[in-house]
Amino acid sequence: MVKISILGGAESIGGNFVRIEERDRVVIFDQGIRFDIMANFYTHFITPKSVSELRDLGALPRAEWYEEASEIYISHMHLDHLGALSNIPEKANVHLPSLALYEGLEERWRGSPTWLSLVPRKYFVNLMEQKPLEADKNDVMAIPVSHSAHPSYALVYFGRDETILYTGDFRVKSFLDEEDFVKLKGGGDLLTYLSENKDLRIDTLIIEGTNIGSSRPPITPDEASQMIVKLASSHRPIIATLHPFDMEYAYFLAKLTADLGLRCYIASDQTAMLMGSLNQPIKPSIIEEYVSYPTFLERSALDEVEEQSIILVSYREVVDLLRDVASIKPSLLNDMVAVISEPEPEREEATKYSVLANWFSKVGVQHYTIRASGHYYPYELKRILAEIKPKNTIPIHTEKPKLFGRILNELKSQSPNLKRSSKRSGG
């Protein structure tokens, strides 16, 4: 019999920790950081002292949650799912979506003067890269999903007695068209895969609910793209802020600039790394003052940036870019417009989007917030359940577990093939 324990994320956005036990096997899906707890105990002046302190506060998983677990799978590289690999107390294999991305981040984290220096692994943690759509020796398969981090996977555990699907974080509609999604992700998305493989029966679905209870308008990637095209028709240049791992959005914007006959520039190390690794004809330029990562992409200095352009920059680097533009090439500000994408909740990203908006106003740049979420919207839940057809469901990654449970039960009452939601926890 399979035992599923939701030890983290049952009543919070982030900090997911799913422990699956079957006979002599223990598998963990995600082991994230609780940023909501960190916000209650730390500020810019009060910072974490150690991994043990974070664990004691509940911001990191407890040591006993890892007992007898030697296989840990990470759905994507956001820290509320990746967590601090240094917190893993025993020898283990950690299966990552991308080794190259993690190793680049780890090098930066080790040299960080902030608490991020606590994240990198210890010597006894072995890293492995997941291969999409291939069941591994632990009977786990990664299925590509659309999200604001690349790559992102849903994880399937093929147990002897039960098949379990953990969605990780995902949205139904992507910024990529179907052809580009398959090329860049290594296969079709979760719902497409399940519709094409109807013999895959899901007994238990562990599904995220970030947007459950949220008043966020359900703006789709298609609707967001139409808004950006409108802005591009009357403003140049455009600064587009994005999560540095959001390859889908970056790729979409790079294609859009080509369609509009504009130049595309990148002012973010991690975005440059992701875009430079793609074997695609679209090749943006990088602004060399902000990208130290070695890449074959064309390089330009800030004072060489053309006005007829879209500039991609992460939340972390946009203020420095604005300051430099104001002093080095202020003419770029004359007709500039900014688009704040905000795909993730502020608490999940430890980012205050309002601060970015204040800086745009400070330098005289009109800004618009276009929130195409990195997570599915509640109205899409009916379609998701109809495609997956789980026997049981377990909510995770939500601040509204009771509301989520009621919605799931109501949808399941409309279908005789779906059982009511359940909550399995422990620890």
N, C-alpha and C positions, 0 to 999 in steps of 0.2 A: 504493500500500500504506500502511496505517495503522501508525504506530509509537506504542506506549503505553509511557511511562516512569513508573514509580512512584518518584518521587524523595524522597518523604517519607511516612511512615506504614506502610511495609512491615513494620517490626518494632517499632512503638510505637503506643500509644493516643494519637492526636492528631498534629498536624503533617502532616496529609495534604497531598500535592502530587502531582497527576496531570497529566502533560504529554502531550497528544495531538497528533501531527504527521501531516498528510496533504497531500501535494503542497506547495502554497505556504501552507498554513494551519497555525497553531499555536494550540491552545486549552488553557487550564489550568483544571482543576477543583480548587478549594480551595488554600489556601496558608497553612496553620495554624502556630501557635506550638507548639513542643515543651515542654510544661510539665515533662516528666520531666527534660529537660536543665536547665531553669531551677532545678528543685529541687536539682540537684547543685552549682550555682554561686552561688545567691542565698539570702538569708535576709531577715528583717525589717530587718536591719542592713546587709546587703550587697545593693545594688540595681543594676539595669542602668544603665549610663552612656550608652549610645547604641545605635542600631539596628545600626551596624557591629559593635559588640561582641557583640550577640545573634546576628548572622549568623556571626561568626567562631567562636562556640561551637557553632553548629549548631542553636540555638533558633529561628532564622528561616531561611527558604530562601536559598540562595546566589543571587547576582545573575545568574550565568550560566544558571540554570534558566529565567529569563524571556526569554532571547534570542529575538527575532523573534516573541514572543507579545504580541498586542495585545488579546486577549479573555480575561478571567478570570471564572470563574463560581464563586460561593460557595453551597454547599448550605444552610448555616444560619449563625446569628450567634454560635455559641459560638467563642471565640477560638482554640481548637485547630483550627478550620476557616477562620474569617474571617482570622485572623492580623493582622499589622500592615500596613495599607495603605501606610504610609510606607516600607515595605521594597521596594515595587515600584519598580524603578530607571528605567523608561522609560514613556513615554506609553502608556496602556492604558485600555480600557473595563472597568470592574468591574461585573459583573451581580449585584446583591444580591437577596436574598429580600424585603427591605423597605427602601425608602429612608427612610421616616419613622422607623423604629426606629433605623437607623444614624445618621441626622442627630442624633437625640436623644442617642444614646450619644457621638457624636463631640464634641458640645458639652461634655459632662461630662468626657470624656477630656482634651480640650485644657486644661482647668483643673485637672487632677488633679496633686497633688504627688508621685504615684508614677510607676512606669515606664509606666503606662497613657497618659501624655502622649506616649509614643512611637508610639502606635497610629495616630492620624489620618492621613489621606491627604495627599499633596503636591498642589500646584496642578495638575499635569498628569495627574492620575488622574481620569477621568470616570466618574461613577456612573450606573448604569442599573438599573431594577427589572425583575425577571423576571416574566413573565406565565405562570401555570400552564397547562399543556396546550396551549401554542402553540409550534410550532417557529419560531425566530427566523432572522434573516438568516445566522447562523453554523451553522444546522442543529442547534441545541441546543434541547431541550425540557425544561422543569421539570415533574416529576410530584410532587404532594403526598405526603408521608409523615408518619407519626406519630412524634413525637420530643419531647424535653423542651425544645425551642426552637421558637418560632413566628415566622414560617413556616419550614418545613423542606421541602427538595425532594431527590428523586433526579434525576439529570441524564442525559439521553439525547443522545448525539451520533450523528446520522445521517450517517455518512461515505459516500463514493462506493463504497468497497470493504468497509466493515464498520460495523455498528451496535454502539455501545458503551453500556452502562448502568452508571453509577456510582451506588451506592445512597446515598452520604453516610452519615449515621447514621439508623437507623430501627428501629422496633419493629413487630411484626405487629399487636398489639392496642392499641387506643387507649382513652383515658378517655372519648372522645366516641362516641356512637352513630352509626350510618351517616348518618342525616339531618343531624345537627349537624356531622359531619365535612365533608360536602359543602358545607354553608352557610358554614362558617367557613374552610375551606381552599381553596375554589374548585374543588373536584372530588373524585372518589373517590381512595382511597389507591392506592399503587403496585400491589399484587397484584390489587386489584379492577380497576384500569385495564387491566392486562395480560390478565386473564381475559376482559374485555369487548372487547379489541382483539387477537384472536389472530393477526391479520396482521402484528403488530409482532414481528419476529424479532430476538432478541438474539444477536449473535455472541460478544461478550465481556462478561462480567459482572465488574465490580470491586466486591467486596462487603466491607463492614465486618465485623469479628469481635471486637467489644469484649468480649463475654461468653464467648468461647471460652477454655476452661481456667479459668474462674472458678467458685468454689464458691457464688456468689450463688444463693439459692433462687429458682426461676422463678415469682415472684409476678406474676400478671397484674393489669392495672387493675381487672378485675371483682372479683378476690379482695381487692385493696387497699381497694376501696370498701366491701366487706362488713365488713372490719375497722374501718374508720372509722365506719360506721353503729353497730357494737357499742359503740365508745367514746362516741359521741354519745348513746347511750341512758342513760348513767350519769354523764357528766361535762359540765359547762358552765363556762366557755367552752372551746373547743378552739383551740389555736394550731397552725396547719399551716405548716411551713416548705416552701418550694418554690424552684426556680430562677426568677429573675425573668422569664425568657422562656417559662416553661412554661404557656402559655395553656390547653392541654388540661386540665391538672390544676386550674388555677384555675377554669376554666369548670365543670368537673365539681363542684368543691366549692361553687361558687356555686349550682348547681342543687340540690345536696344540701341546702344550708341552707334553700332555699325549700321543698323537699319535707318537711323536718323542722319547718318553722315557725320557723326561727331567723333571726337577722340575720347578714349577711355583711359583714365589714370587710376592707379592704386597707390594709396598712402598707408598701407598696413602690411607688416611683415607676414603675418599668418595668412592673410588673404592672398598675398603675392605667392606664397608657397603653394597654396591650394590651386590657384589659377595657373601657376607655372607648371604644375604637374599634370595638367590635363592635356591629353593628346588631341587637341581640337584646333581648328583653324583660327578661332577667335583669340587674338593675342593683345591684351591691353598693355599699356606702358606703365612703368612704375616711377614714382617720384622718389628719387634716390636719397633724399634727406630722411625719408621715413622707412626705407626698406633696406635692411642689412643682410637679409637672407639671399644667398647666392642663387641667381636665376638667370635664365636666358632671355627673359623679357626685356624689351627695349627700355632703356633708362632715360629719364629726363630730369633736369634740375627744376626746382620750383619756379624759378623766374622764366623758364621755358614753357610752362604750362599754357596751353591755348584756351581762349575764352569759350570756344565752341566745343565744350567737353562735358563729361560727367566724371566726377572724382569720387572714388570709393574709399571710404575711410572708416575705421572701427571707432566705436564709442570712446575707447581709451585714448585715441590719438587725435580726435577731431579738434579739440581745443588747442593743442599745440599747432596744428595745421592752420587754424584761424588766426592765431597770434602771428605766425610767420607770414601768412598771406598779407595781413595788415601792414607789416613792416617791409616785406620784400617786394611784393607785387600787388599793391592796393587796388589797382585797376580791375582785378578779378572780382572784387566785391561789388562793383557798380551795378551789375544786373544779376548777381548771384541769387540763387534760391536753394534752400536746404530741405532735404527730406529725411526725417527721423523715422526709421522703420519700426523700431520697438516690437520685435517678434516675441520677446519673452517678458514676463512680469518683472518689475523692478527688483522685487525681493529675491527672485531666483538668480538674477544676474548681478546683484549688489551694485546696481547702476541707477542713478537718479537722472531720468531723461529730462526732467524739468531744469536741471543744471545746464545741460547741453542747450536747451532752448534759450536760457538766459544769456549764454555766450553768443548765440547767433544774433539775438537782439542787440547785444552790446556792440557788435561790429557792424550793425545795420543790415543784417541779412534776414529776409523773410523766411520763415520756416513752416513746414507742414508736418504733422505727425500722421503717417499712413501705417496703420497697425494691421498688417497681414500676419496673423498669429502663426507661430511655429507649432501650434497644437490644433487639433480638430475642434469644431464648434459643437455645442450641445445638439443643435438641430440635425447634425450629421450622424448622431449616435444610432438612430434607427437603421440607417443604411449599413453602418459598421456591424451591428449585431446580425442583420440579415445576411451579410456576406460571411461572417465568421461562424455563426450558428453554434455558439458554445453551450455546453450543458450547464456550466456554472460560471459565474463571473465574480471577480474580486476587484473592488476599486482600489486605486493607488494614486499617489501624486495629486492629491486634491485637498483643499482646505474645507470642503463642504461634503464630507463623507455621507452624512445622513441624507442630504438632498440628492447626492449622486445615487445612493442606494434606492431612494424612492423612484427616481427617474428610471433606473434599470428595471426595477420591479414592475413599474407601470408598462414599460415597453415589452417586458417578457410576458405580462398578462395578456398582451395582444397576440402572442405567438405561443401555441401549445408546445412547440419544440424547445422552448427556452425555459430553463429553471430560474428561480429567483436568485438575486445576488446573495453572496455570502461573504463573511469577513473572517479570514483566518489570520491569526496573529500569535505572537509568543514573545519570549524574552522578558 
